[in-house]
Amino acid sequence: MNKVYLIALAAFFAATAELVISGILSMLAASVGISIAQAGMLVTAYSIGFAVGTPMVIALTSRMSRKRLMLISLLAFSISSLAFALGSHYVILMAIRVIVGASAGVFCVIALGSVAKLVKANQLGNAMGTIALAFSFSMVLGVPIGAVMSKLWGWESIFYALAIGGLLVILPLHLRLPDLAADKPEPFLQQFTVLKNVSVAGPLLLSMLLGAGNSVMLTYIAPFVEHALKLSSDAPSAVLLAVGVIGIAGSKLGGIGIDRYGSVRVMLISLAVTFLSLAAMPLFADIAPAISLALIGVWGFSIFSAVPAINAFIVRTAPSSVSFILSMNTSVTHLGLALGASTGGWLIRWKDQALYHPWLAALFVLLAFTIAALSIQYQRASIRLMQQRSTSQ
């Protein structure tokens, strides 16, 4: 099997572990004897592990072979998923979810960083798009399959399956992947100094703002579809499935576009389309709900095409410390998800409806687009300055 597809398969398991909890909250809560709100905190625990644990582990293991770290993190993910399936005490489950999140985060970050070393420069976008497909498939296939398995054999079954899946991929990865050298060795604290670079900090802020915008819509898409568009209670599930399917196309075509037109162009176009589709959604909610539904599809396509473009942009911005920067990118993205969910909650408490949530999401995306444009201008100005200095010497 192609090395990139093997990595994408493992990333699919990691992404499914994050998303599947949302589909089995009631069943898990009843089984463990906790409230729905407490079960929801298991999602937060995963995010904490992903956001905090990932960059710490990446920084502490900067001298380790990337291949070795990838395999160890996948093994840790499999073991912790198995432990979660066997657990029964809430506090223990919370602790295990932190480990699942951290190990999945380390694997995904190393996978994204290693792709650049496994393919030619003109194939990077397509490879990034393939990895992004794993996250789309986790929404389209992983979550519904997990829900069905949980109903048939209990919620533990999906985590047994994820553990087995992760273990089965380890050997092929070990055999197929070449030895991937570690990033340039640097002391632990010194690795964080790269964040002072505007060229690096800008894209990270962009990811956080885009994550916030996406979170506003994804978290509150059910009340928007049901109440603002006046559709049935079954509609949100169908809409999310459609977004996932459309996202598969967005991920793949976004990756192809990067190789053909460059990450900068694809990133800016995707962000612009995301903003415009969000801004227009509430305008048609009453007069033409079908148009608002179509715009949700456009939004889904554009956010998934933006992700590989942003990752490729970051990889090319800081190639010497790509693993650490990508780990920080995943961290700030999860912070953005928390920011979007909380501000979306504030808005729905204020207005008592979700009609205006696309506008709040559009505001975050507009800020992200502005940061992207400024980052690109800054990088180009820095390159021109370096060229002028080299010419004068």
matplotlib code that plots the C-alpha trace (Angstrom):
import matplotlib.pyplot as plt

x = [0.0, 1.1, 3.0, 0.8, -2.4, -1.1, -0.5, -4.0, -5.6, -4.0, -5.0, -8.6, -8.5, -7.2, -9.8, -12.6, -11.5, -12.1, -15.4, -17.2, -17.8, -20.4, -22.5, -22.6, -22.9, -26.3, -25.3, -21.9, -23.4, -26.0, -23.5, -21.0, -23.6, -22.8, -24.7, -24.7, -22.7, -20.1, -19.9, -19.4, -16.4, -14.7, -14.5, -12.9, -10.4, -9.4, -9.0, -6.8, -4.6, -4.4, -3.8, -1.5, 0.2, 1.0, 3.4, 5.0, 5.7, 6.9, 9.3, 10.7, 11.3, 12.8, 15.9, 14.0, 13.6, 10.2, 9.4, 10.1, 8.0, 5.2, 5.1, 5.4, 2.5, 0.3, 1.1, 0.2, -3.0, -4.0, -3.2, -5.0, -8.1, -8.1, -7.8, -10.7, -12.9, -12.1, -12.5, -15.6, -14.7, -15.3, -12.1, -10.0, -11.9, -11.1, -7.4, -7.3, -9.0, -6.2, -3.7, -5.7, -5.8, -2.1, -1.0, -3.4, -2.2, 1.5, 0.8, -1.2, 1.4, 4.3, 2.3, 1.7, 5.3, 6.7, 4.6, 6.8, 9.8, 8.0, 6.8, 8.3, 7.7, 5.2, 3.1, 3.0, -0.5, -2.0, -0.4, -1.7, -5.1, -5.0, -4.2, -7.0, -9.3, -8.9, -10.6, -13.5, -13.9, -14.0, -17.0, -18.7, -17.9, -16.2, -18.9, -22.0, -20.3, -19.2, -22.8, -24.1, -21.5, -22.2, -26.0, -25.2, -22.4, -22.1, -20.1, -16.9, -16.8, -15.8, -12.8, -11.8, -12.0, -9.9, -7.3, -7.1, -7.0, -4.1, -2.1, -2.7, -1.3, 1.9, 3.8, 3.0, 4.2, 7.3, 8.1, 7.1, 8.3, 12.0, 13.9, 12.7, 15.3, 14.4, 14.0, 17.0, 17.9, 17.2, 16.9, 13.3, 12.6, 14.5, 12.0, 9.3, 11.4, 10.3, 6.9, 8.4, 8.7, 5.8, 5.9, 5.1, 2.8, 0.6, -0.5, -1.0, -3.4, -5.1, -5.7, -7.1, -9.5, -10.6, -11.1, -13.3, -15.4, -15.8, -16.7, -19.5, -21.2, -20.5, -21.5, -24.8, -25.6, -28.5, -30.5, -29.7, -31.0, -34.0, -35.2, -33.7, -34.4, -37.5, -36.5, -37.2, -35.2, -33.7, -32.3, -29.1, -27.7, -28.3, -26.7, -23.6, -23.3, -23.6, -20.9, -18.6, -19.1, -18.6, -15.6, -14.0, -14.1, -12.9, -9.9, -8.9, -9.4, -7.8, -4.7, -4.6, -5.1, -2.1, 0.2, -1.1, -1.7, 0.2, -0.9, -1.2, -3.8, -5.9, -5.8, -7.0, -9.7, -11.0, -11.1, -12.9, -15.5, -16.0, -16.6, -19.1, -21.1, -21.4, -22.3, -25.1, -26.7, -29.0, -30.1, -32.0, -33.1, -36.7, -37.2, -35.2, -34.0, -32.8, -30.3, -29.0, -28.7, -26.7, -24.5, -23.8, -22.5, -20.3, -19.0, -18.2, -16.3, -14.3, -13.3, -12.0, -10.0, -8.5, -7.0, -4.4, -3.5, -2.9, -0.8, 1.2, 1.7, 3.0, 5.3, 6.9, 7.1, 9.2, 10.7, 13.5, 11.0, 8.0, 6.9, 6.9, 5.1, 2.4, 1.9, 1.4, -1.0, -3.1, -3.1, -4.2, -6.9, -8.3, -8.2, -10.1, -12.7, -13.2, -13.4, -16.0, -18.2, -18.1, -18.9, -21.6, -23.1, -23.0, -24.8, -27.6, -28.2, -28.4, -30.6, -32.3, -31.9, -29.1, -30.1, -27.1, -24.4, -23.2, -22.5, -20.5, -18.6, -18.1, -16.5, -13.9, -13.2, -12.9, -10.3, -8.5, -8.5, -7.0, -4.3, -3.5, -3.2, -0.9, 1.2, 1.7, 2.6, 5.1, 6.8, 7.1, 8.5, 11.0, 12.1, 12.6, 14.7, 16.9, 17.4, 18.3, 20.8, 22.4, 22.6, 24.3, 26.9]
y = [0.0, 3.6, 5.0, 8.2, 6.0, 4.0, 7.1, 8.4, 5.1, 5.5, 9.2, 8.0, 5.9, 8.8, 11.3, 8.8, 8.4, 12.2, 12.5, 9.3, 10.2, 12.8, 10.2, 7.9, 10.3, 9.1, 5.4, 6.0, 8.2, 5.5, 2.7, 4.5, 6.1, 9.8, 12.7, 13.8, 16.9, 14.7, 12.5, 15.6, 16.4, 13.3, 15.3, 18.2, 15.8, 14.6, 18.2, 19.0, 16.1, 17.0, 20.8, 20.7, 17.2, 17.2, 20.2, 19.2, 15.6, 16.9, 19.4, 16.8, 14.2, 16.6, 14.4, 11.1, 9.6, 10.8, 7.2, 5.8, 8.5, 7.9, 4.2, 4.7, 7.3, 4.9, 2.1, 4.4, 5.4, 1.7, 0.8, 3.8, 3.1, -0.4, 0.9, 3.2, 0.4, -1.6, 1.4, 1.9, 4.7, 8.2, 9.8, 7.0, 7.4, 11.2, 10.5, 7.9, 10.3, 12.8, 10.1, 9.1, 12.8, 13.4, 10.2, 10.8, 14.4, 13.4, 10.8, 13.3, 16.0, 13.7, 12.2, 15.7, 16.7, 13.5, 13.6, 16.5, 14.1, 11.2, 13.0, 15.3, 19.1, 19.2, 16.4, 17.9, 19.4, 16.2, 14.2, 16.8, 16.5, 12.7, 13.0, 15.6, 13.0, 10.8, 13.4, 13.8, 10.0, 9.9, 12.2, 10.4, 6.8, 6.6, 8.3, 6.6, 3.1, 3.7, 4.6, 1.4, -0.7, 0.8, 0.0, -3.6, -4.5, -1.7, 1.6, -0.3, -2.1, 0.9, 1.5, -2.2, -1.7, 1.5, -0.2, -3.2, -1.0, 1.0, -2.1, -3.6, -0.5, -0.4, -3.3, -2.1, 1.4, 0.0, -2.0, 0.6, 3.9, 4.9, 6.2, 9.7, 11.9, 14.1, 17.9, 20.1, 19.3, 22.3, 22.7, 22.3, 26.0, 27.2, 25.5, 27.9, 30.9, 30.3, 31.6, 35.1, 34.9, 36.8, 34.5, 31.6, 33.3, 34.7, 31.3, 29.9, 32.8, 32.2, 28.5, 29.5, 32.0, 29.6, 26.9, 29.2, 30.0, 26.4, 25.5, 28.1, 26.5, 22.8, 23.1, 25.0, 23.6, 21.6, 24.6, 26.6, 23.9, 23.0, 26.4, 29.0, 26.9, 25.3, 21.7, 18.5, 17.2, 14.5, 17.1, 18.0, 14.5, 14.4, 17.8, 16.8, 13.7, 15.8, 18.2, 15.2, 13.8, 17.2, 17.7, 14.6, 16.3, 19.6, 17.9, 16.1, 18.9, 21.4, 19.2, 19.0, 22.8, 23.4, 21.4, 23.3, 26.8, 27.0, 26.9, 30.7, 31.0, 28.0, 29.2, 32.7, 31.5, 28.9, 31.5, 34.0, 31.4, 30.3, 33.9, 34.7, 31.5, 32.1, 35.7, 34.8, 31.9, 33.9, 36.2, 33.3, 31.4, 32.6, 33.3, 30.4, 27.8, 25.6, 28.2, 28.3, 24.5, 24.8, 27.4, 25.0, 22.6, 25.4, 26.2, 22.5, 22.3, 25.4, 24.7, 21.2, 22.6, 25.3, 22.8, 21.2, 24.6, 26.0, 23.0, 23.2, 26.9, 26.3, 23.4, 25.8, 28.6, 26.8, 23.6, 23.3, 22.9, 21.5, 19.0, 21.5, 24.1, 21.6, 20.5, 24.1, 24.5, 21.6, 23.1, 26.6, 25.0, 23.2, 26.4, 28.0, 25.2, 26.0, 29.7, 29.2, 26.9, 29.3, 32.4, 30.5, 29.6, 33.2, 34.2, 31.7, 32.7, 36.3, 35.9, 32.6, 31.4, 30.3, 32.4, 34.7, 32.1, 32.1, 35.8, 35.2, 32.4, 34.8, 37.4, 34.9, 33.8, 37.4, 38.0, 34.8, 36.0, 39.3, 37.6, 35.3, 38.3, 40.2, 37.1, 36.6, 40.3, 40.1, 37.0, 38.5, 41.7, 39.7, 37.8, 41.0, 42.5, 39.4, 39.5, 43.2, 42.5, 39.6, 41.8, 44.7, 42.4]
z = [0.0, -0.7, 2.3, 2.3, 2.3, 5.2, 7.2, 6.2, 7.4, 10.8, 10.9, 10.2, 13.4, 15.4, 14.0, 14.6, 18.3, 18.7, 16.9, 17.8, 21.4, 20.3, 18.7, 21.7, 24.6, 25.9, 25.7, 27.3, 30.1, 30.9, 30.9, 33.2, 35.4, 34.7, 33.3, 29.6, 30.6, 32.3, 29.2, 27.1, 29.2, 27.7, 24.5, 26.3, 27.9, 24.5, 23.3, 26.3, 25.6, 22.0, 22.5, 25.5, 25.4, 21.7, 21.5, 24.8, 23.6, 20.2, 21.8, 24.3, 21.6, 19.0, 18.7, 18.2, 14.7, 13.3, 12.2, 15.6, 17.3, 14.8, 15.6, 19.4, 19.4, 17.4, 19.8, 22.7, 21.0, 20.5, 24.1, 25.6, 23.3, 24.6, 28.2, 27.6, 26.4, 29.6, 31.9, 34.1, 36.5, 35.3, 36.6, 35.1, 31.7, 31.8, 32.4, 29.6, 27.2, 27.8, 26.8, 23.8, 22.7, 23.2, 21.4, 18.5, 18.3, 18.2, 15.5, 13.3, 13.7, 12.9, 10.0, 8.4, 8.9, 7.5, 4.3, 3.1, 3.4, 1.6, -1.6, -4.1, -3.7, -6.5, -4.9, -1.4, -1.8, -3.0, -0.2, 2.4, 0.8, 1.2, 4.9, 5.3, 3.6, 6.7, 8.8, 6.3, 6.2, 10.0, 9.9, 7.0, 8.0, 11.4, 13.4, 11.9, 11.9, 15.5, 16.5, 14.8, 16.5, 19.8, 19.5, 18.4, 20.8, 23.3, 23.2, 24.1, 20.8, 18.8, 21.0, 20.7, 17.0, 17.0, 19.2, 16.9, 13.8, 15.2, 16.0, 12.6, 10.9, 13.0, 11.2, 7.6, 8.6, 10.1, 6.9, 4.4, 5.9, 5.4, 8.4, 8.9, 10.5, 13.4, 13.0, 13.7, 17.4, 19.7, 23.5, 24.8, 25.6, 22.6, 20.3, 21.5, 20.3, 16.7, 17.8, 17.9, 14.2, 12.6, 9.6, 12.0, 14.5, 11.7, 10.3, 13.8, 14.6, 11.3, 12.2, 15.6, 14.0, 11.3, 13.9, 15.9, 12.9, 12.0, 15.6, 15.7, 12.8, 13.5, 17.2, 16.5, 13.1, 14.5, 15.9, 12.7, 10.4, 12.6, 13.7, 11.4, 8.3, 9.8, 8.9, 10.8, 13.7, 11.4, 9.0, 11.0, 10.8, 7.0, 6.7, 8.6, 6.5, 3.4, 4.7, 5.3, 1.8, 0.2, 2.5, 0.9, -2.5, -0.9, 0.7, -2.5, -4.9, -2.5, -2.4, -6.2, -6.4, -4.1, -6.5, -9.5, -8.2, -4.9, -1.3, -1.0, -3.8, -2.6, 1.0, 0.1, -2.3, 0.2, 3.0, 0.8, -0.3, 3.3, 4.4, 1.6, 2.1, 5.8, 5.3, 2.9, 4.8, 7.2, 4.3, 2.6, 5.7, 5.5, 1.8, 0.3, 2.8, 0.0, -1.0, 2.7, 2.6, -0.7, 1.0, 3.9, 1.2, -0.3, 3.2, 3.9, 0.6, 1.3, 4.9, 3.9, 0.9, 3.2, 5.7, 3.4, 2.0, 5.5, 6.4, 3.3, 3.8, 7.4, 6.3, 3.7, 6.2, 8.8, 7.2, 9.9, 12.8, 10.9, 13.5, 16.4, 14.3, 13.2, 16.8, 17.8, 14.9, 16.1, 19.6, 18.6, 16.3, 19.3, 21.3, 18.4, 18.6, 22.2, 21.5, 18.8, 20.9, 23.8, 21.8, 19.9, 23.3, 24.4, 21.2, 21.5, 25.1, 24.0, 20.9, 21.9, 18.3, 15.9, 12.9, 13.4, 14.1, 10.5, 10.8, 14.0, 12.2, 9.2, 11.5, 12.7, 9.1, 7.9, 10.7, 9.5, 5.9, 7.1, 9.1, 6.1, 3.7, 6.2, 6.7, 3.0, 2.6, 5.5, 4.1, 0.6, 2.1, 4.1, 1.0, -0.9, 1.9, 2.1, -1.7, -1.6, 1.2, -0.7, -3.8, -2.0, -0.6]

ax = plt.figure().add_subplot(projection="3d")
ax.plot(x, y, z, "-o")
ax.set_aspect("equal")
plt.show()
